Amino acid sequence: MEKRIYNFSAGPAILPEEVLLEAQKELFTLPGVGMSILEISHRSKTFDAILADAKAGIKKLLNVPDNYEILFLQGGASLQFSMVPLNLMPPKNKADYISTGSWSKKAIKEAKRVGTVNVAATTEESANGGEGENKFFKRIPKQSELKLDPDAAYVHFTSNNTIYGTQWMNEPEVGNVPLVCDASSDILHKPIDVSKYALIYAGAQKNIGPSGVVLVIIRKDLLARSQDSLHTMLNYKIQAENDSMYNTPNTFGIYIIKLVTKYLLNLGGLEKMYEINKAKAKLLYDAIDNSGGYYKGHAEKDSRSLMNITFNLATPELEKKLIDEATKAGFSGLKGHRSVGGLRASIYNAFPTKGVEDLVAFMSDFQKRNS
């Protein structure tokens, strides 16, 4: 298949076409090197430069202050669910977690293995308004709902919830307690003030690059919390001292991150990316809201994600019909997560505006034919 289809997958997700083409061009041999990025030593000067460029790109895009380390680790965000409490929870052995979706619940589960977890807020509710296993999340908690412990080792939240299509518009206010964020599914979608955070981690496979790399941005003073008794590969301090290369890193993944950061900088940085993301999301949310109830958004309007747009139709049968027809028409990955059902359109940074416009036109036509 030569023609690219529209990839609405929640992740691994779409990459910028020019990044894919540049990687394709250089895959056989990096310019002036005589070897592929898939072959070069991670101890070579060539890779030293690639790693430095990737870090510099992240630093410039997010305006990362000098008192932070930028790491490219392995194990994805799921390993960070364990590394964060193992490194940051002692000696207090307690932390606050805000529960807004499946991934924050998984982070809570791992943190409980290390110490005491205070669920400072949760927006989980039963699907039918009563008791039962079928539960979901529709919104982000208000600041007034947070029951925070001023003596907690840190506060953890998930900035964007891929499954439910909800997103924090602003960081929670946590006073002097270090703020930790799982930003896997919206990192680099807009400018943020990194100085508000103690640690940010993000799996690469949504907005940064391919799967197999996790970005960690950690304030340097917190590295002192990493105890020598920790297993070496799980120790932030050792990873920082070795510049993410205690063992062989994901060299290809870091190379792609270098290309993605260059693409975003050439685009105009995160301010420009944010404008594009808001416009793309508005197109689709307007189509849902103006459908006369034919399409119904899952998330409450003040909690709607710019990255993952979740919605339902009147019946599961109608949803299946739309998904089947959309797939044949070149719209891939629209099936919603099993816990929510319905549809989910993931329109990360690299997703083209034209693709959203075409989906909106398809949805309008589908409604006319099936009303």
N, C-alpha and C positions, 0 to 999 in steps of 0.2 A: 504494500500500500504506500503510494508516494504522497498522497494528500494527507495532511495532518487533520485529525478531527478535534473537536472541542473537548478538552479534558477537565471535567468538573470534579475530579477525584479529591477527596479530603487529604490524601497523602499516602505515598509519595505523589507529589503534585507537579503541576506544569512548571516548566522552566522557561526563561526568555528564549525566544527562537535564535536571537543573535548569539547568545551564550552557547546554545547547542551547536550552531554552525561553526563558531570559533573553536570549540572543543573538537568537533569533527575534523576540522582543517588541521589541527595540531596533534591529533591522536596518534598518527603513525610516528611522528617525530616532532618533539618540541623544537622551535626555531633555534638553530645554532647548537643543539645538544646531540642530535643523532640517536636519541632514544625517546620512547613514548613516556608520557607521565605515568603510565601503568607500570613502567619498568625502572624508573630512576630510583636511586637510593635516597631514603629520607635523611641521610647524613651528608648528602651532596650540597655544594654551594647553590646549585640550581634550585633544589627544594627549599633551602634556607630562604632564598629570595621569594619563592612562591608563598611560603608561610608568612613571611614578613609583609608581603603585599596584601594577603588576605586579612591579617590583623590590622594593618593600616587602613584598609577599606572599611572594616567594621568600626574602627575608632573614629574615622572621619564622618561616616554616615550618622552614627549615633552621638557624635561629640563626646566620646568616652573620656572622662577626666584621667589625668596621669596616675592617680592613686588607685587605679583598677588594673587587674590582670585580665587579659583576654585569652581564653583557653579553647582549644578544639579537641574534645574528648570523644570517647566511644561509649557504646551502651545505650545511647539515646536518652531521651528525657526520663524514661522508666528507670534507668540506673540512678539518675539524679534524685528520684524519689527517696532513694536510700542514702546517697552521698550527702545530700543536704543535712539531714538530721545527724548522720554519723560524724560529720565535721563540725556542724554549728550548734547542735543542741547541748553538748556538755559545756560546762559542768552543771548548768541549771537543770538539764534533762527535762525541759518542758518547752512547748512552743504552741503558738496559735495558728490554726489553719482555717481558712474560709472555704466552705464547700459550695461549689457552683456547678458541678458536673462530674462525669465519670472519672476524669483524669485527676481532679482534686481529691476525689474519694480514694483513688488508688495511692496517691501521695500520702494521704492520711493513714492508710493501712500500713505502709512501710515505716512511717514515722513512729507509729505506736510500738514498733519493735525495738525502738531506741529509747523512748521516754514517754512522758505524759503529753497527750495531745488535747488541747482545748479547742473544740470546734466553735470558733468565735461567731460564726453565723452559717446558716445553710438555707438555701432556697428550694430544697427538695420538697416535692409534694406528690401526693398520690394521684394517679391518672383520673380516678373517678371521684375525687374529693373525699375519699374515706381511707380506710386501712387497706393494705394489700401490697403485693410485691411490685406491681407495675407502677413505678414512680418515675418522675422526670423533673427537669428544671426549666423554667420559663423566663427567669429574670436574674439580674445581679442584685445583691442586697444593698440597701441604702446604708449610708454611713451610720445613721442612728441605730441600725440593727446590730452593729458589730459590738460584741462583748469581749473586749480585748483585755489581756493581762499585761499591765505595764512592766512586769518583771519577766515576761517571756523571753526566751533566747532569740526568737525571731517570729515574724508573722509571714505566713505563706499564702499566696493566692495564685489562681490561674487566670491570666489576662483575657483569654478567648477560649470559648468552649465549642469545639468543632462539632460535637454530636448534637448539641441543642441549639447552636446558633446564637449564643449570647456572648456579650463582650463588655468588659469594663470600659467606660468612657474616660475615667480618671482613676489614678491609683487610690487605694484606700488610705486614709490618714491614720497613721499608727504611732504618732509621737516619736519618741527616741528609740523605739524598738526597731532593730534591723528588719528591712522589708525584703522578702524573697519572692521572686516571680517566676512561674512557669509560663514563658512567652512563646511556646513552641509554634502556635498556629497564628500569631499575628506579629511576630518580631519583624522589624524593618517596614511595617506597613505605614508608619507615621513617625515623626520625631517624638522622642520621649526625653525626659530629664533623668539621665542615668544616675545623677547624684542623689536622687530620692531612694535609690535601691542599694541594698547591701550585696545582693546577688541576683543575677538574671540568668536563667538557662533556657535553651530552646533547641529542640530537635531541628535539624537543618531542612528536613524534607518537605516543608511547606513553602517557605519564603526565601530560604538562604541557599539551598543547594540540594544535592541528592541525599538519600538516606545513608546512615552510617556515621554521621558526625553530629555531635551536640556542641553548641556554642555555650560557653560559660563566661560570664563577666562578673568578677568578684572583687569587692573592695579589699585592698591589700591588707588592711589591719585585721580582717577576719581570718586570714591565713594562720594567724597565731592560735586559733581555736583548734586547728587540725592536730590531733594528738599523734605522737610517734607510734602508739600502739595500734593505730589503724593499719589495715592491709595497704600495702604500698600503692597499688593502682587506684585505691579509693580515697587517697589522701590529696586534698586540693593543694596543700603546701608543696608536696613533692611534684605534682603535676606542673605547678607554676615554676618551680626551680628548674625543671627540665624542659620548659617551654613547650609543653604538650607532647614531648617526644621521649617520655620514659621508655615507652615501647614504640613499635612502628605505628605511626598514625595512619589515618585514612588519607593517603596522599592525593588520590584522585578527587575525593570529596572536597578537600581543602583547596585544590586547584580550581574546582568549579565555584567554590565560594569566592575565590579571588576574582573570577570572571563576573559573577553576579554583582559583587560590590562595585566593580568597574562600570557595569551596565547601569546600576542605579545612580552612581555619581554622574555619569554622562547624561542620564535622563533629567537631572536637575536636583538630585538628592531626595530625601524623604519628604520634604515639603511638597514637591511636585508629585511624588508617589501617592501621598495622602489625598491630594486633590483628585487624582485619577481614581483612587479606590472609593472615595465618597461618591463620585459621579457614577461609577459602575454599579455600586450597591443601590443607589437611588433609582436607577433604571428598573431594576428587578423588584425592589420593594414597592415602587409605584404601580408596577404591573399587578402585583399581588393585591395591593390595597384598592385598586380601581377595577377589580374584577367582579364587583358586586357580591363578594363572598364565595365566588367559585373557587378561588385559591385563598387559603387561610394561613397566615404566618404563624409559626409556632412561638417565637419569642415575643415578649412584651416589647412595645415599640421603643421604650427608653433603654432597652437592653440589647437591641438588635446588633448582631455582628456585621461588620463590613466584609468579613472573610468567608463566613459560612452562612448561607441563607437557607433556612429550613422552613418548609411549608407543607400543607396537606390539601387534599381534595376531599370530596364528600364521602367517598368509600375507598377501601383498599383496592377494590377491583378497578376503579377508575384510575387510581394512582399507578397500578401495574400497567394499565393500557398506555398511559402517557409515557411511562419509562420505556416500555417496549418500542413505542413509535419513535421516541426521542433517540433511542440508541440506533435505530435503523437510519435516522436522519443525520447521524454524526455527532450526537450529544452524549458523551460517555460519562459514567460515574454519578448519575443523578439520583440513584436510589438512596433514600435516607437510612440512617443507622437503625438497626433492628429495635432499639429501645424507644425510638420516636416514631419510626415508620415514615410514610410520606416521602418527600423529596428533599434533597440537599444539594444546593449549587455552591460549590467552593470556588470562589473567585479571588484567589490570592493575587499577589502583586503582578505576576507574569501573565495572568489571564487577560486576553485582549478585550477591549470594549466592544469590538465588533461581535465577539462571541456572545456577550450579554444581550446585545441588540437582537441577534439572531434567535436566541432562546426566548426572549420576550415576544417576538413575532410568532414563533412556534407555539408558545403557550396561548396566545390570542387566537390563533387558528384552531388549536385543539379545543378551546372553549366553545367556539362557534359551531364546531362539528359535533360536539358531545354534550350540548346543553339541552 
